[in-house]
Amino acid sequence: MLRHKEIDTQLTLPANPSLGSPKNTLIVEITPDQVESTEVRAVFAIWQQHKGSRAMPSRDEVLPRPLGKLLRTISLVRVMPETNDYELRIVGDAHVQAYGTNSQGMTLSDITTASPEFVAALKYSYDLVCARRAPIGYRGIMGRDLSHARFDWFETLYLPLGVDGDVEFILNASVYQPRNGKWPD
């Protein structure tokens, strides 16, 4: 079962994830300063620039123009506190390739039956961003224990968006390394 693990955030994962999948999945929480991916760092820089001295920028400040060239690496989720759910509003091409499906317009509740463990982990991440009102990130190697995964390695950052300190949306920027070096058709 895929679970978030609180592991030493100083752990460094292999620089060349294409060497093959290990037996077990390993996911670590990282801070925005530990992000290595150029694309994810660029999204974070735009988020920081528009945030200024506030807890977070609004959705309108960062989308769509400032993130234009990076849209393929992002997803945008609307927070639905009245139903304790999240709606996938934007799903970039990188996410579609990584997961083999486009869930744009769906809620987490809609996709739970297709992948309950993954949705539980995703909801945990979204809930954590809402509770902390701050960015969180993960980096991981997908092991053979998750044989349905289409990627070996990923790095992701979840960024809160909202007004007056209330998280209304979560902006996610991710990069993925395809399993066996290329995406399936």
C-alpha positions as a Markdown table, in Angstrom:
| # | Residue | x | y | z |
|---|---|---|---|---|
| 1 | Met | 0.0 | 0.0 | 0.0 |
| 2 | Leu | 1.3 | 3.4 | -0.9 |
| 3 | Arg | 1.7 | 5.6 | 2.1 |
| 4 | His | 3.3 | 9.0 | 2.7 |
| 5 | Lys | 6.4 | 8.5 | 4.8 |
| 6 | Glu | 8.1 | 11.0 | 7.0 |
| 7 | Ile | 11.7 | 10.3 | 6.1 |
| 8 | Asp | 14.9 | 12.3 | 6.5 |
| 9 | Thr | 14.4 | 15.1 | 4.0 |
| 10 | Gln | 18.2 | 15.2 | 3.4 |
| 11 | Leu | 18.0 | 11.8 | 1.6 |
| 12 | Thr | 19.3 | 12.1 | -1.9 |
| 13 | Leu | 17.9 | 9.8 | -4.5 |
| 14 | Pro | 19.8 | 8.6 | -7.5 |
| 15 | Ala | 20.6 | 11.2 | -10.1 |
| 16 | Asn | 19.9 | 8.7 | -12.9 |
| 17 | Pro | 16.5 | 7.1 | -12.2 |
| 18 | Ser | 16.5 | 5.3 | -15.5 |
| 19 | Leu | 18.8 | 2.6 | -14.1 |
| 20 | Gly | 15.6 | 0.6 | -13.3 |
| 21 | Ser | 13.0 | 0.3 | -10.7 |
| 22 | Pro | 13.9 | -0.9 | -7.2 |
| 23 | Lys | 11.7 | -3.5 | -5.5 |
| 24 | Asn | 9.9 | -1.1 | -3.2 |
| 25 | Thr | 8.6 | 2.4 | -3.7 |
| 26 | Leu | 10.3 | 5.2 | -1.8 |
| 27 | Ile | 8.7 | 8.6 | -1.5 |
| 28 | Val | 10.2 | 11.4 | 0.7 |
| 29 | Glu | 8.8 | 14.8 | 1.6 |
| 30 | Ile | 11.0 | 17.7 | 0.4 |
| 31 | Thr | 11.0 | 21.4 | 0.9 |
| 32 | Pro | 10.7 | 23.8 | -2.1 |
| 33 | Asp | 14.4 | 24.6 | -1.6 |
| 34 | Gln | 15.3 | 20.9 | -2.2 |
| 35 | Val | 13.5 | 20.8 | -5.6 |
| 36 | Glu | 15.9 | 19.8 | -8.4 |
| 37 | Ser | 13.8 | 19.9 | -11.5 |
| 38 | Thr | 14.1 | 23.0 | -13.6 |
| 39 | Glu | 10.4 | 23.0 | -14.5 |
| 40 | Val | 9.1 | 22.6 | -10.9 |
| 41 | Arg | 11.6 | 25.2 | -9.6 |
| 42 | Ala | 10.3 | 27.7 | -12.3 |
| 43 | Val | 6.7 | 27.2 | -11.2 |
| 44 | Phe | 7.7 | 27.7 | -7.6 |
| 45 | Ala | 9.6 | 30.9 | -8.5 |
| 46 | Ile | 6.5 | 32.3 | -10.3 |
| 47 | Trp | 4.4 | 31.4 | -7.2 |
| 48 | Gln | 6.9 | 33.1 | -4.9 |
| 49 | Gln | 7.1 | 36.2 | -7.0 |
| 50 | His | 3.3 | 36.7 | -7.0 |
| 51 | Lys | 3.0 | 35.7 | -3.3 |
| 52 | Gly | 5.1 | 38.6 | -2.1 |
| 53 | Ser | 4.7 | 38.9 | 1.7 |
| 54 | Arg | 1.4 | 37.1 | 1.8 |
| 55 | Ala | 0.8 | 33.5 | 2.7 |
| 56 | Met | -0.1 | 32.7 | -1.0 |
| 57 | Pro | -1.0 | 34.3 | -4.3 |
| 58 | Ser | -4.4 | 34.0 | -5.8 |
| 59 | Arg | -5.3 | 31.8 | -8.7 |
| 60 | Asp | -5.8 | 34.7 | -11.0 |
| 61 | Glu | -2.3 | 36.0 | -10.3 |
| 62 | Val | -0.5 | 32.9 | -11.5 |
| 63 | Leu | -2.8 | 31.5 | -14.2 |
| 64 | Pro | -2.7 | 31.3 | -17.1 |
| 65 | Arg | -0.3 | 33.9 | -18.5 |
| 66 | Pro | 2.6 | 33.7 | -16.0 |
| 67 | Leu | 2.7 | 29.9 | -16.2 |
| 68 | Gly | 2.1 | 29.7 | -20.0 |
| 69 | Lys | 5.2 | 27.7 | -21.1 |
| 70 | Leu | 4.9 | 25.5 | -18.0 |
| 71 | Leu | 1.3 | 24.5 | -18.4 |
| 72 | Arg | 2.1 | 20.9 | -19.4 |
| 73 | Thr | 3.7 | 20.3 | -16.0 |
| 74 | Ile | 0.9 | 21.6 | -13.8 |
| 75 | Ser | -2.4 | 20.6 | -12.5 |
| 76 | Leu | -4.9 | 22.8 | -10.8 |
| 77 | Val | -7.3 | 21.5 | -8.1 |
| 78 | Arg | -10.2 | 23.4 | -6.7 |
| 79 | Val | -10.7 | 23.0 | -3.0 |
| 80 | Met | -14.3 | 22.0 | -2.1 |
| 81 | Pro | -14.5 | 22.3 | 1.7 |
| 82 | Glu | -18.3 | 21.9 | 1.8 |
| 83 | Thr | -18.0 | 18.3 | 0.5 |
| 84 | Asn | -14.4 | 17.5 | 1.7 |
| 85 | Asp | -13.4 | 16.9 | -1.9 |
| 86 | Tyr | -11.2 | 18.3 | -4.7 |
| 87 | Glu | -12.0 | 19.0 | -8.3 |
| 88 | Leu | -9.3 | 18.6 | -11.0 |
| 89 | Arg | -9.7 | 21.8 | -13.0 |
| 90 | Ile | -6.5 | 21.7 | -15.2 |
| 91 | Val | -4.5 | 18.5 | -15.9 |
| 92 | Gly | -1.3 | 19.2 | -17.9 |
| 93 | Asp | 0.0 | 16.8 | -20.6 |
| 94 | Ala | 2.9 | 15.6 | -18.3 |
| 95 | His | 0.3 | 14.3 | -15.8 |
| 96 | Val | -1.8 | 12.7 | -18.5 |
| 97 | Gln | 1.3 | 10.8 | -19.8 |
| 98 | Ala | 2.4 | 9.8 | -16.4 |
| 99 | Tyr | -1.0 | 8.4 | -15.3 |
| 100 | Gly | -2.4 | 7.4 | -18.7 |
| 101 | Thr | -5.7 | 9.2 | -18.2 |
| 102 | Asn | -7.1 | 12.7 | -18.1 |
| 103 | Ser | -9.2 | 13.3 | -15.0 |
| 104 | Gln | -9.9 | 17.0 | -15.8 |
| 105 | Gly | -13.3 | 18.0 | -14.5 |
| 106 | Met | -13.6 | 15.1 | -12.1 |
| 107 | Thr | -13.4 | 15.1 | -8.4 |
| 108 | Leu | -11.3 | 12.8 | -6.2 |
| 109 | Ser | -14.5 | 11.1 | -5.2 |
| 110 | Asp | -15.2 | 10.3 | -8.9 |
| 111 | Ile | -11.9 | 8.6 | -9.4 |
| 112 | Thr | -11.5 | 6.8 | -6.1 |
| 113 | Thr | -12.8 | 3.4 | -7.3 |
| 114 | Ala | -10.2 | 3.4 | -10.2 |
| 115 | Ser | -7.3 | 3.8 | -7.8 |
| 116 | Pro | -8.2 | 4.0 | -4.1 |
| 117 | Glu | -4.7 | 3.9 | -2.7 |
| 118 | Phe | -3.4 | 6.6 | -5.1 |
| 119 | Val | -6.5 | 8.8 | -4.4 |
| 120 | Ala | -6.0 | 8.4 | -0.7 |
| 121 | Ala | -2.4 | 9.5 | -1.0 |
| 122 | Leu | -3.3 | 12.5 | -3.2 |
| 123 | Lys | -6.1 | 13.6 | -0.8 |
| 124 | Tyr | -3.6 | 13.4 | 2.1 |
| 125 | Ser | -1.3 | 15.7 | 0.2 |
| 126 | Tyr | -4.1 | 18.2 | -0.7 |
| 127 | Asp | -5.4 | 18.1 | 2.9 |
| 128 | Leu | -1.9 | 18.8 | 4.2 |
| 129 | Val | -1.5 | 21.8 | 1.9 |
| 130 | Cys | -4.8 | 23.2 | 3.1 |
| 131 | Ala | -3.9 | 22.6 | 6.8 |
| 132 | Arg | -0.4 | 24.1 | 6.5 |
| 133 | Arg | -1.3 | 26.8 | 4.0 |
| 134 | Ala | 2.2 | 26.3 | 2.7 |
| 135 | Pro | 3.9 | 24.4 | -0.1 |
| 136 | Ile | 4.8 | 20.8 | 0.3 |
| 137 | Gly | 6.8 | 18.6 | -2.1 |
| 138 | Tyr | 7.7 | 15.0 | -2.7 |
| 139 | Arg | 10.3 | 13.1 | -4.6 |
| 140 | Gly | 10.2 | 9.4 | -5.2 |
| 141 | Ile | 11.2 | 6.3 | -6.9 |
| 142 | Met | 8.3 | 4.1 | -7.9 |
| 143 | Gly | 9.2 | 0.5 | -7.2 |
| 144 | Arg | 8.0 | -2.8 | -8.7 |
| 145 | Asp | 5.5 | -3.0 | -5.9 |
| 146 | Leu | 3.5 | -0.4 | -7.9 |
| 147 | Ser | 3.5 | -2.3 | -11.2 |
| 148 | His | 0.7 | -0.1 | -12.6 |
| 149 | Ala | 2.9 | 3.0 | -12.4 |
| 150 | Arg | 4.0 | 4.3 | -15.8 |
| 151 | Phe | 7.0 | 6.1 | -14.3 |
| 152 | Asp | 10.1 | 5.3 | -12.3 |
| 153 | Trp | 10.8 | 8.6 | -10.7 |
| 154 | Phe | 9.0 | 11.9 | -10.0 |
| 155 | Glu | 9.3 | 15.2 | -8.2 |
| 156 | Thr | 6.2 | 17.2 | -7.3 |
| 157 | Leu | 5.4 | 20.4 | -5.5 |
| 158 | Tyr | 1.9 | 21.4 | -4.2 |
| 159 | Leu | 1.4 | 25.2 | -3.9 |
| 160 | Pro | -1.6 | 26.8 | -2.2 |
| 161 | Leu | -3.6 | 29.5 | -4.0 |
| 162 | Gly | -6.2 | 31.7 | -2.4 |
| 163 | Val | -7.3 | 35.0 | -0.9 |
| 164 | Asp | -7.0 | 36.2 | 2.7 |
| 165 | Gly | -5.2 | 33.0 | 3.8 |
| 166 | Asp | -7.9 | 30.6 | 2.7 |
| 167 | Val | -6.7 | 27.9 | 0.3 |
| 168 | Glu | -9.1 | 27.9 | -2.7 |
| 169 | Phe | -7.0 | 26.1 | -5.2 |
| 170 | Ile | -3.9 | 23.9 | -5.2 |
| 171 | Leu | -1.4 | 24.3 | -8.0 |
| 172 | Asn | 0.7 | 21.2 | -8.6 |
| 173 | Ala | 3.9 | 21.1 | -10.6 |
| 174 | Ser | 5.4 | 17.7 | -11.4 |
| 175 | Val | 8.0 | 16.0 | -13.6 |
| 176 | Tyr | 8.2 | 12.3 | -14.3 |
| 177 | Gln | 10.7 | 9.8 | -15.7 |
| 178 | Pro | 8.9 | 7.2 | -17.8 |
| 179 | Arg | 9.4 | 3.6 | -17.0 |
| 180 | Asn | 11.8 | 1.9 | -19.5 |
| 181 | Gly | 12.8 | 5.4 | -20.8 |
| 182 | Lys | 9.7 | 6.2 | -22.9 |
| 183 | Trp | 6.0 | 6.6 | -22.5 |
| 184 | Pro | 3.7 | 3.8 | -23.7 |
| 185 | Asp | 1.5 | 4.5 | -26.7 |
